Amino acid sequence: MDRITQKLLDNLIQSLDHPGVTGFELLEVLDIRSRLASREPLLSDQERTQLEDLDRRFLSMSDLITDRILEVADLGEMRKRSHVLPSHWWWYLDGIPQVKQKVAV
């Protein structure tokens, strides 16, 4: 694994281990995940598995992360300004509670 990828993964792990940070810091987490997305084709199978595990943690914490971010920013506006790709689902956490409700029904 190259140093940049390792550093990004380490930062994501640390952030998910301490989700009580500010919304601004969690916006940085979304950016880190986007930077990892651009490197996914270069990941080994082990690294890919690690990222999938982190994504599951990310999803399980979606309500908390969304609440913190919405205290400081509008995710829809941030997506628009940053031209976020639809495949970068972590930028769409504000829509996940609605999806959870639809699945439950």
N, C-alpha and C positions, 0 to 999 in steps of 0.2 A: 504494500500500500504506500502510495506517495504521502509526503508530509502534509500537503494541503488537505487531502481527503481525510487523513487521520485527525488533523486539527479540527476540521468541520464536524466529524463524527464525535470527537471528544466534547466539543462545545455543545452539540445537540444533547448528548448524554447528560452533561452537567446541567443544562437548562431544564431538562425533563426531571432531573433529580431535585430541582429547586424551583417548582412552578410558582412560588409565592412572590416572584419578582414583579416589577412594574409592567404595565402594558407596553411601554416603549421597549423594554428589554424583550418582551415576548414577540414584538414585531420583528426584532432582530433575529429571533429564533425562526420565524417564517422565512426570512431572507436566507438564513443558513441552510434551511431545508431546500430552498430553491437552488442554492449554489450546489448542494449535493445532487440534486436532480440532474443538473447538467453533467455531472461526473458519473452518473449511474452506469453508462456503457463500459466504463473502465473498471468497475468494481469486480472483485473476485466473488465467487459464490458465497464465501464466508462473510464478506463485507455486505453483500446484498442481503443475506439473512439477518445480519445485525441491523441493517437499515429497516428491514421489514418489521423486526421486533420493536424498533424505536417508533415506527409509524403506528403500530398497534397501541403503544403507550400514549402517543400523541392523540390518537382518536379517543382513547379512554378518558383523557383529560380535556377533551374539547370544550366542555361547558365552562370549566374554570379558565382555560386559556382565552376563550371568547369573551367572557365577562371582564377579564382584566384588560384585554385589548380595547374593548368597547368603552372602557372608562376614559381612554385617551385618544381614540381614533375611530373613524368610520371605516370598517373593513371594505365595504363596497367602494368607497372613494379611494382607498389605498390601492385596491386592485385596479381601478380605472387609471389612476395616475401612473402606476408602475407597469401597466400593460401585462398583467399577470395572465399566464396561460391557463386555460381551463383544466389542463392535466395537473396543475399544481394545486391539488385539492386542499392542502393545508391553509391556503389563503381563503378558503370558502367555509371555514369552521362555523361561521355564523348561520349557515344553512343546515348544518348537521342536526341540531335539535329537531327541526321540522322533519327531516328524514327519519330520525329515530321514532317520532310520533307516528309517521305513516307506516313504518314497519311494524310497530306495536299493534296497530289497528288491523 
